[in-house]
């Protein structure tokens, strides 16, 4: 953008020309991009800042480009069967959401303050201060952060900065965002990270961020923990629970593929067994088995791969997978704390209530079928899916097991003689009553805990 355009935006947004609002303002940009550009300036009083100004017409242009991209994604999804393995419309939607958020500098300022609050008291991370008096949705004024680019190995060595420790510190910062804050910087490339003389890292550019829901974070931690422990059965369960599509699944085939993945990594050196290689192989296996991950994991995997690349640049022998383990273990322990368990039980109360309401009708329908005395049974699994799905969301596999046991017990009675069938029917009804009692007790206990 020409300076005249920059000055016009500042005048329109802040109500005064740049020369009045700032003590100095460099008309040559520090950096320029498709959305806007950044200029060095000084506030009255001497504070050095960076002023980001959004290009005129950027919102309309990007909205048009995203609409074209979304149309192409949906067309590809309809015409190419293989595209369904990638959920291309979902990926484009996630990208569109992230890019639209970057257009709003007010949101970027709020993101920066959230990161500052999350890292409050930490000496490892520096977050620039936002100056709200000269910030709008089109103009952002923030503290200028200086330092050495984190990938400038020669400059780091000249300043005698320990690159091994720096790799550990940088990766720990990213992993804290993911597993402790569940709110992470989604564009941590080297140009957004500057190393200070004391070894701390200054982060900039908070337009692109990501967040993880509690369920996704929990299942992702299970995947990584089971991989580190070499437990292919647990990893299979975790991958299935994390995935959002489970149309047809060869569980044994998936388990065998994951076992080979684990075994293959155990035979590599640290330099070869990096996180990027693991994530790439894992995504390939998921596609082979027709599984898709939640959309929010796309940004996360990109972030982890960037972090792996930066850490390896600083220290070629850095083991990112090993660095993740402590965070995964701490995250797993937190999931069993009283506060987290209480929250989960409170959230599951509605599902338990729905199970209690639907189960009597299901058992009555089953009893009518059995009373008819017929020996030919047609079971349609989709009629039971809502009940089983709610039971699984409660997180108590015992409930689903009891339901399955009651059904199997009842069905086996159809092949028995009349006398034996009467005994089996009574036993099955007793099982249903016991199940109802157990669920009622669970709901009561949950309600009391939530007071």
C-alpha positions as a printed Julia matrix, in Angstrom:
451×3 Matrix{Float64}:
   0.0     0.0    0.0
   1.14    3.54  -0.65
   1.61    5.83   2.35
  -1.36    7.92   1.26
  -3.65    4.89   1.64
  -2.14    4.03   5.04
  -2.57    7.58   6.28
  -6.18    7.66   5.08
  -7.07    4.48   6.98
  -5.44    5.78  10.19
  -7.25    9.13   9.84
 -10.59    7.41   9.24
 -10.23    4.86  12.04
  -8.53    6.92  14.77
  -9.93   10.37  13.97
  -6.58   12.12  13.61
  -3.55   11.95  11.3
  -0.64    9.68  12.19
   1.72   12.6   12.83
  -0.56   13.79  15.67
  -1.2    10.37  17.21
   2.41    9.19  17.16
   5.68   10.93  17.97
   7.29    9.22  14.98
   5.85    7.06  12.22
   7.99    5.3    9.61
   6.22    5.46   6.26
   8.28    2.51   4.95
   6.66   -0.77   6.08
   8.47   -3.29   8.25
   6.48   -6.07   6.59
   3.64   -6.38   4.1
   1.1    -9.12   3.4
  -2.16   -9.61   1.54
  -4.24   -8.54   4.54
  -2.24   -5.5    5.63
   1.17   -4.15   6.48
   3.13   -3.16   9.58
   4.96    0.1   10.31
   7.4     1.07  13.05
   6.3     4.02  15.16
   6.87    5.72  18.52
   4.17    6.79  20.94
   4.32   10.15  22.69
   6.55    9.36  25.63
   9.02    7.24  23.68
   7.47    3.74  23.66
   8.38    1.91  20.46
   5.44    0.22  18.79
   4.38   -1.54  15.62
   1.24   -0.31  13.86
  -0.57   -2.83  11.65
  -2.99   -1.39   9.09
  -5.47   -3.48   7.11
  -5.59   -2.93   3.38
  -8.73   -1.2    2.01
 -10.98   -3.74   0.34
  -9.2    -6.71   1.95
 -12.39   -8.05   3.58
 -14.4    -8.07   0.37
 -11.57   -9.59  -1.66
 -10.91  -12.38   0.83
 -14.64  -13.11   1.19
 -14.87  -13.54  -2.59
 -11.79  -15.78  -2.69
 -13.1   -17.94   0.16
 -16.48  -18.36  -1.52
 -14.74  -19.61  -4.67
 -12.6   -21.97  -2.6
 -15.63  -23.36  -0.74
 -17.53  -23.95  -3.99
 -14.56  -25.82  -5.44
 -14.23  -27.91  -2.26
 -17.91  -28.96  -2.34
 -17.71  -29.72  -6.06
 -14.62  -31.86  -5.53
 -16.3   -33.64  -2.62
 -19.29  -34.54  -4.82
 -17.34  -35.66  -7.88
 -14.34  -37.46  -6.38
 -15.02  -40.31  -4.03
 -11.5   -40.2   -2.6
 -12.04  -36.62  -1.42
 -14.39  -37.85   1.29
 -11.43  -39.36   3.12
  -9.98  -35.86   3.56
 -13.15  -33.92   4.48
 -12.03  -31.13   2.14
 -15.11  -28.92   2.77
 -14.44  -29.18   6.5
 -10.8   -28.22   6.07
 -11.74  -25.25   3.89
 -14.32  -24.16   6.46
 -11.71  -24.3    9.23
  -9.27  -22.33   7.07
 -11.97  -19.77   6.24
 -12.87  -19.3    9.89
  -9.23  -18.76  10.82
  -8.58  -16.35   7.98
 -11.67  -14.25   8.72
 -10.51  -13.96  12.33
  -7.19  -12.56  11.07
  -9.06   -9.69   9.4
 -10.25   -8.33  12.75
  -7.42   -6.59  14.59
  -9.6    -6.2   17.67
  -9.77   -9.98  17.91
  -6.01  -10.21  17.43
  -5.53   -7.78  20.31
  -7.81   -9.85  22.55
  -5.89  -12.99  21.55
  -2.61  -11.35  22.56
  -4.0   -10.41  25.95
  -5.28  -13.95  26.48
  -1.8   -15.33  25.75
  -0.3   -12.77  28.13
  -2.69  -13.9   30.87
  -1.94  -17.58  30.22
   1.81  -16.99  30.49
   1.62  -14.52  33.37
   4.52  -15.11  35.72
   6.52  -17.09  33.15
  10.04  -15.9   32.36
  10.21  -18.0   29.19
   7.69  -16.09  27.07
   7.15  -12.4   26.31
   3.89  -11.16  24.79
   3.63   -7.6   23.41
   1.36   -5.1   25.13
  -1.67   -3.84  23.18
  -2.35   -0.07  23.1
  -6.11    0.09  22.81
  -6.29    3.9   22.44
  -4.91    3.54  18.91
  -6.47    0.17  18.02
  -9.6    -0.61  15.99
 -10.71   -3.5   13.79
  -8.52   -2.05  10.98
  -5.59   -0.62  12.96
  -3.61   -2.45  15.64
  -0.93   -0.82  17.81
   1.27   -3.13  19.87
   4.58   -3.04  21.66
   7.55   -3.62  19.38
   9.46   -6.81  20.2
  13.09   -7.09  19.18
  15.58   -9.93  19.29
  17.19  -12.63  17.17
  15.01  -14.71  14.89
  14.78  -18.12  16.46
  16.15  -19.81  13.32
  19.19  -17.51  12.97
  21.67  -20.11  14.22
  24.77  -18.01  13.49
  23.5   -15.03  15.47
  22.43  -17.25  18.35
  25.87  -18.86  18.5
  27.54  -15.44  18.35
  25.5   -14.4   21.43
  26.43  -17.69  23.17
  22.8   -18.8   23.52
  22.42  -22.5   24.33
  20.51  -23.83  21.31
  19.62  -27.14  22.97
  17.98  -25.32  25.87
  16.33  -22.92  23.43
  14.84  -25.84  21.47
  13.47  -27.27  24.72
  12.08  -23.89  25.83
  10.43  -23.18  22.48
   8.79  -26.61  22.25
   7.67  -26.45  25.89
   5.94  -23.12  25.2
   3.98  -24.63  22.31
   3.09  -27.76  24.28
   1.92  -25.68  27.26
  -0.44  -23.83  24.95
  -1.86  -27.1   23.61
  -2.12  -29.32  26.67
  -2.39  -26.8   29.52
  -4.13  -23.77  28.01
  -5.87  -25.57  25.09
  -5.46  -22.25  23.23
  -2.44  -22.04  20.96
  -0.59  -19.81  18.52
  -1.43  -21.34  15.14
   1.37  -19.73  13.12
   4.59  -20.14  15.16
   6.99  -19.87  12.22
  10.48  -18.45  12.93
   9.49  -14.95  11.78
   7.04  -14.74  14.69
   9.52  -15.75  17.41
  12.43  -13.61  18.61
  15.02  -14.7   21.15
  15.92  -12.23  23.89
  19.4   -11.9   25.49
  18.2   -13.9   28.52
  17.03  -16.76  26.29
  13.31  -16.01  26.6
  11.16  -15.97  23.46
   9.02  -13.05  22.32
   5.93  -14.07  20.34
   4.19  -11.82  17.83
   1.29  -12.0   15.35
  -1.77  -13.43  17.11
  -4.25  -13.3   14.25
  -4.19  -17.06  13.67
  -4.96  -19.07  16.8
  -6.44  -22.47  17.55
  -8.26  -24.06  20.45
  -8.98  -27.61  21.54
 -12.16  -28.86  23.13
 -11.77  -30.95  26.26
 -12.83  -34.16  24.52
 -10.44  -33.74  21.59
  -7.55  -32.83  23.89
  -8.29  -35.85  26.07
  -8.38  -38.32  23.17
  -5.31  -36.78  21.53
  -3.4   -37.2   24.79
  -4.49  -40.86  24.85
  -3.19  -41.37  21.31
   0.21  -39.87  22.12
   0.52  -41.62  25.49
  -0.35  -45.05  24.09
   2.1   -44.51  21.23
   4.88  -43.62  23.68
   4.03  -46.72  25.76
   3.85  -48.99  22.71
   0.26  -50.03  23.51
  -1.38  -50.69  20.14
  -4.72  -51.8   21.68
  -5.11  -48.59  23.7
  -3.94  -46.52  20.75
  -6.56  -48.18  18.54
  -9.34  -47.31  20.99
  -8.04  -43.74  21.34
  -7.83  -43.2   17.58
 -11.36  -44.52  17.08
 -12.74  -42.34  19.89
 -10.93  -39.28  18.5
 -12.25  -39.79  14.96
 -15.5   -38.19  13.86
 -16.42  -40.78  11.21
 -16.79  -44.48  11.9
 -18.9   -45.71   8.95
 -17.22  -49.09   8.37
 -14.21  -49.99  10.44
 -11.92  -52.99  10.41
 -10.73  -52.61  14.0
  -8.28  -55.5   13.82
  -6.82  -54.14  10.61
  -6.42  -50.7   12.19
  -4.84  -52.24  15.27
  -2.36  -54.16  13.11
  -1.45  -51.0   11.17
  -0.88  -49.03  14.38
   1.21  -51.86  15.83
   3.45  -51.69  12.74
   3.65  -47.92  13.1
   4.78  -48.24  16.73
   7.29  -50.97  15.91
   8.71  -48.99  13.01
   9.39  -45.92  15.13
  11.09  -47.95  17.83
  13.7   -49.0   15.31
  14.68  -45.48  14.23
  17.25  -43.03  15.55
  16.13  -39.81  17.25
  16.83  -37.82  14.11
  14.57  -40.11  12.03
  11.78  -40.74  14.57
  10.5   -37.16  14.59
   7.0   -35.95  15.29
   6.4   -34.78  11.71
   7.12  -38.27  10.39
   4.81  -39.8   13.01
   1.9   -37.44  12.28
   2.28  -37.92   8.53
   2.23  -41.7    8.89
  -0.71  -41.54  11.32
  -2.79  -39.39   8.95
  -2.02  -41.79   6.11
  -3.24  -44.76   8.19
  -6.44  -42.93   9.11
  -7.18  -42.28   5.45
  -6.54  -45.93   4.61
  -9.1   -46.96   7.23
 -11.66  -44.29   6.24
 -11.33  -42.32   9.5
 -11.35  -38.54   9.82
 -10.08  -36.4   12.67
 -11.97  -33.39  14.09
 -11.39  -30.21  12.11
  -9.59  -28.46  14.95
  -6.78  -31.01  14.8
  -5.71  -29.79  11.33
  -4.3   -26.54  12.73
  -2.81  -28.35  15.72
  -0.91  -30.86  13.6
   0.45  -28.02  11.48
   1.63  -26.24  14.62
   3.32  -29.36  16.0
   5.09  -29.94  12.69
   6.34  -26.33  12.62
   7.54  -26.69  16.21
   9.36  -29.9   15.28
  11.07  -28.13  12.36
  12.2   -25.15  14.47
  13.48  -27.38  17.29
  15.41  -29.58  14.85
  16.96  -26.49  13.25
  18.24  -25.46  16.67
  19.25  -28.96  17.77
  19.33  -31.74  15.14
  19.13  -34.41  17.87
  16.14  -32.88  19.66
  13.46  -35.49  20.43
  10.06  -33.8   20.16
   8.17  -36.99  20.94
  10.05  -37.33  24.22
   9.39  -33.65  24.99
   5.64  -34.25  24.64
   5.5   -37.11  27.14
   5.56  -35.04  30.39
   2.78  -32.78  29.12
   0.64  -35.75  28.08
   1.18  -37.42  31.49
   0.26  -34.25  33.4
  -2.78  -33.73  31.2
  -3.9   -37.32  31.81
  -3.56  -36.92  35.58
  -5.63  -33.73  35.52
  -8.46  -35.59  33.78
  -8.93  -37.66  36.94
  -8.94  -34.74  39.35
 -12.1   -34.23  41.41
 -12.94  -30.95  39.69
 -12.71  -32.41  36.17
 -14.63  -35.56  37.13
 -17.34  -33.43  38.74
 -17.65  -31.32  35.59
 -17.89  -34.39  33.39
 -20.54  -35.98  35.59
 -22.57  -32.78  35.55
 -22.32  -32.61  31.74
 -23.42  -36.25  31.46
 -26.58  -35.79  33.55
 -28.71  -34.97  30.51
 -27.48  -38.08  28.71
 -28.22  -40.25  31.75
 -31.69  -38.77  31.95
 -32.3   -39.53  28.28
 -31.17  -43.12  28.8
 -33.54  -43.49  31.75
 -36.44  -42.13  29.7
 -35.79  -44.3   26.62
 -34.73  -47.56  28.22
 -38.16  -48.61  29.66
 -39.79  -48.17  26.25
 -37.0   -50.15  24.62
 -37.4   -52.99  27.13
 -41.2   -52.99  26.74
 -40.88  -53.23  22.96
 -38.42  -56.07  23.31
 -40.74  -57.88  25.76
 -43.67  -57.61  23.3
 -41.53  -59.16  20.58
 -40.46  -61.97  22.87
 -44.03  -62.56  24.13
 -45.12  -63.15  20.54
 -43.17  -66.42  20.71
 -41.72  -66.1   17.24
 -38.45  -67.81  16.39
 -37.44  -65.42  13.59
 -35.82  -62.2   14.82
 -35.03  -59.09  12.79
 -32.93  -56.57  14.69
 -32.27  -53.14  13.16
 -29.23  -51.68  14.87
 -30.07  -48.13  13.82
 -33.12  -48.16  16.1
 -30.84  -48.76  19.09
 -28.08  -46.35  18.02
 -29.45  -43.24  19.85
 -29.6   -45.18  23.12
 -26.14  -46.7   22.76
 -24.65  -43.39  21.56
 -25.89  -41.58  24.67
 -24.57  -44.38  26.86
 -21.11  -44.1   25.28
 -21.07  -40.34  25.78
 -21.57  -40.87  29.48
 -18.18  -42.54  29.37
 -19.37  -45.62  31.25
 -18.78  -48.64  29.07
 -20.54  -50.79  31.69
 -23.91  -49.32  30.7
 -23.46  -50.28  27.05
 -22.25  -53.72  28.14
 -25.31  -54.33  30.29
 -27.65  -53.3   27.49
 -25.87  -55.66  25.1
 -25.96  -58.46  27.7
 -29.71  -58.04  28.2
 -30.32  -58.2   24.45
 -28.13  -61.28  23.95
 -29.78  -63.01  26.9
 -33.22  -62.31  25.5
 -32.41  -63.35  21.95
 -30.89  -66.64  23.08
 -34.21  -67.44  24.78
 -36.04  -67.44  21.45
 -34.21  -70.61  20.49
 -35.1   -72.33  23.78
 -38.11  -74.4   24.72
 -41.25  -72.8   26.27
 -40.36  -73.67  29.89
 -36.77  -72.63  29.57
 -37.88  -69.49  27.74
 -40.12  -68.41  30.63
 -37.18  -68.68  33.0
 -34.94  -66.74  30.64
 -37.55  -64.01  30.14
 -37.9   -63.53  33.89
 -34.12  -63.32  34.22
 -33.93  -60.8   31.42
 -36.62  -58.6   32.95
 -34.7   -58.79  36.22
 -31.57  -57.64  34.39
 -33.48  -54.7   32.94
 -34.81  -53.72  36.36
 -31.31  -53.96  37.81
 -30.0   -51.78  35.02
 -32.67  -49.16  35.65
 -31.84  -49.16  39.36
 -28.15  -48.73  38.65
 -28.81  -45.85  36.29
 -31.17  -44.17  38.74
 -28.59  -44.43  41.5
 -25.94  -42.99  39.21
 -28.16  -40.04  38.27
 -28.97  -39.34  41.92
 -25.3   -39.46  42.88
 -24.44  -37.1   40.0
 -27.11  -34.61  41.05
 -25.87  -34.58  44.62
 -22.28  -34.06  43.48
 -23.33  -31.11  41.33
 -24.89  -29.15  44.22
